[in-house]
Amino acid sequence: MTYVDGFVIPVAKGKVAAYKKMAALGKKMWMKYGALQYFECVGDDLDGMPGCGNFRTMAALKSSETAFFSFIIYKSKAHRDAVNKKVMAEMNNHPMPKSMPFDLKRMVFGGFKTLIQG
């Protein structure tokens, strides 16, 4: 079964283009070092279903923000660790952007074992 790194990232609607540009560079780097797939999904229908929570509440979105649901797929947790080690080494050789298109403190991240895959 595969392993997945998942992210929920609040992004100001006015900074979606800047985030997309940064995410395209991220995809290039993660795929270069062996990630199987890389997804950046922008919120479109965030109101949820009756009786359920929703991304607006979970991410404490302001009316001027949307959420990105992003994930990277790997062969295994060990593969994820190896890929991320290479990505982080390369990222340490590049200066951080002066301005990020989102607040890093509000980004959430987790690694997930795949239980069912189709």
GIZIZI-V306405 format. One line per field, one symbol per residue. ss: DSSP state (H for helix, E for strand, - for the rest). phi: phi as a letter, one per 40 degrees, with the letter a starting at -180 (. if undefined). psi: psi as a letter, one per 30 degrees, with the letter a starting at -180 (. if undefined). A space follows every 10 residues. Layout:
ss=???
phi=???
psi=???
//
This chain:
ss=--EEEEEEEE EEHHHHHHHH HHHHHHHHHH HH----EEEE EE-------- ----HHHH-- ----EEEEEE EEEE--HHHH HHHHHHHHHH H--------- -E-HHH-EEE EEE-----
phi=.cbbcbbbbc bcdcbccccd ccccccddcc cdchdcaabb bcdbbbcgbd gbcacdcdcf ccccbbbbbb abbbcacccd cccccccccc cccbccdcbc cacdcccbaa bbcccbab
psi=llkkkkkkjk kkefgeeeee eeeeeeeeee eeggkelkkj kkkeigfalk flaleeeegh klfgllkkjk lkkleleeee eeeeeeeeee effkkkkekk gljeffkkkl kkkkekk.
//
